[in-house]
């Protein structure tokens, strides 16, 4: 019943920027935390950044100073602004939403490919 739709991925040169967006379907529920994860081929999925309902932000070390997560509650959208991109940032980026009704649930987006290469 809950869908996360991601967009903004693509090919970018090293040092370039990219902005990812994730929109949650309009279903009545409480979104507790929204986050971005990434997974490179052959590697485990890792947290990139997250933002809570109170506005607290947490970043992975590799993202600090380069990436910015923001949330648009009115549009149920979370963004990830990525600057100074490096080839090591190449991965599939996934949006995750922790939400609740009476129980707690987790929903994932389909993922969007980010490739940093010349």
N, C-alpha and C positions, 0 to 999 in steps of 0.2 A: 504493500500500500504506500510505501514511502520510496521515492526515487530521487537519486542524486544525479544531476546531469552536469558533466564537466565540459569545459571548453578552454581554448587558449593555448593548447600545446602546439608544438611545431619545431621547425629547425631554426636555430639561431647560432650566430658566430660567437666564439669566445669573447667575453667582455660585454656581450649584448644583454638585452633585457627581454623578459617575457612576463605576461600577466595571465595567470590562470583564474578561472572562475568556476564556481560550483553552486548550482541552484537546487534547492530542495523543493519537492512538490508541495503544493498547498494542502496539506493535511493537518488537522488540528492535533498537535502534540507539542510537548515541551522539548526544545533542543537545549541540551546541557552544554555540550562541547562540540565544536567542529574543528577538524584538523586536516592537515595535508600529510600524506605519507608518500614515499617513493620506493620503487623497487627496480634495481638494475638487474640485467640478466645474470643468473647464477648467484644472486645475493638475496638476503632476507629483506623483507619489507621493513623500512625504518621511518620513524617519525621525522617530519621536516619542521612542522610548526603546528600549534594548536591555540585555540582561543576559547575561553569559557564564556558562559552566559553573563558573568560579571565583568567581562572584558580583560581578564588576565591572559597574558600571552606567554607562551613557552616556545623556545626555539632550540633546535639541534645546534651543536657547536658549529657545524659547517654552514649553517644558515645565518648565524648571528652577524649583523652588520651588512648583510647582502639581501636577505629576504624579509618581506614584511607581510604578515597575515592580517587581514581585516575582515569585518563582518557587517553585512547589511541586513539587519533584522527585518526591516520593512519588506525586503524582497527575498528574504530567506536565502541569502547569497553570501558566500565566503570567497574571498579573493586571496591570491598569493602573488605578490609582486616580487619578481626575481630579477635582481640586478647583478652585474659583474659575473655573469654565468661562466662556468668552467666546464671543460669536457667531462669531468667527474660528476657533474650534475645530470648527465644523461641517464634517463630512467623513465619508467612509467609512473606518473604521479596520480595518486588516488585521493579523493576526498572522502572523509569519514564524518559521520554525524552520530553522536551519542544522544539518544532521545528517550523520552518516557511518556507513558500514558498512565497505566497502573503498574506496569513492570518496566524494566529498562531494556532498551534495544540498541543495536548498532547497525547502521546502514552504510554501505560503501558505494561509491561511484564506480563507473565502468573503467575509469583510468584514461589518462591522456598522455600521449608520448611527447617527451621533451628530449630533443637531440641537440647537443652543443658541439658543433664541429665547423671547421673551415671548409 
